[in-house]
Amino acid sequence: MLSSQASNELFSFVRKSSIFAKAVIALLLIGYAISFSDAGVRVLGVTPGRLFPPSFWIWTLVTQSVIETHIWNVLIDIIVLALYERLLEPVWGSMEMMIFYFVVNAATALLTTIVYLFMFMVSFNSDFLFEVHINGLAGYIAAFCVAVKQIMPEHVFFSSPVGKLKNGHIPLLLLLVSIILRLVKLIDPTYPIMFAWGLMVSWVYLRFYQKHNNGTKGDHAENFTFAR
């Protein structure tokens, strides 16, 4: 449970947030309620065997992002949305925030689907097509780590005699944590896959395609290379 102070801060963020953030939060709460229905998750989340023809449930690439099946994921999503607004919206602007949200979430869901299609082709296990449901903001959370690495690459989280933990280390560190949590079955099997794709999609977008006010695209700074 959240402490009283944390709850107050969360409610304060919701009150002061942009229309877009309020809409996403409202949809996350509705999506969580819908998640108690198997049919709702099936129709609004991405099911690999139904995304492409003949079913072609293409709308699920958009709707899947607001379907969360655990309340703690909803709370984490809202906290990350608050951090996006506090750290990135002043730099990017509201329109870029919306573009980033839709690009990252749709591409993450599509690429995760392709992973499961490949698993099916290797194993011929139809569960990978029809029993897997891809949903939530794991990719968007990963993308936040990449975006913060971009704007504050040298910020130090923790310093010790062994070394320093910087923003640049956080994306891959959290990916490792998500893999460990999956191995001990504390998170859904789709989560680390979506997180990994979120890292890659967001880096490619920010590195090569994000438009800036001066007419340039991307960020080719040395401190924003993928391996750094």
Steps between C-alpha positions, in 0.01 A plus 500: 500500500611858439582718799279800570765742374560300183125481437466877542785562257345262249159670523670840474671391178171379352332833580781706344578274205433574134183390322697226325638361827155515662355312203767227519449463877123476458543240226747302714245483781227396258738250339584349838129450569458342155793265570277297734318388186688247287302615199598861566871416512466289186325775301706797620839339559717372216460128432780397259279264298236767446707809419567409136255380230254337487396641840701824468420645844717801426327726755654297781839661427348817648264363764745250651701770676224581751420141594681408822416182692669595829425804714869551581568537127232770483663688788846471342358623168348808667828578679692473172245725328562754776874480439448543124305819566751633750821421314421469130192705408673834579774399255291331230157659518158334519475394136833320503398326822192360325693396189759323715228320696327359192818418306665314788192306613381398154846401378575311822178299470563425131858383555404292803233336285765412242707335775206276591430422137862388469459285814199336337689430177779335698282300741164464316340569838176686429495639855753759376234619254180497701579469871750787517365851562729799447395807694613774734762774513817296551646638177408857592665463841816376327478793260495741794836362617644558152358853476643597838835354393481733200434823690707425813764245396754579770264526797629277781246295697746328727871526564721244673867401515422241232352750254211731415146412394394753235186558297670327210517176697133493605331366181701177476505459878119508513482260206716258699274546803190427290660180367584388854147579619361292214731208580356491853148543351424835665401670173324391181708330226431783254642771730876462441445455126294820484753680719786399269314616190404824678870572554586438136200674344540813712873520434453468123224762503694748715829435322375531141142624466391740775440844352640810671394863485812594305399267216748222578418138570636263760787526745844394376689594815782267598351451848177365348639204310316173569793322661613786721 
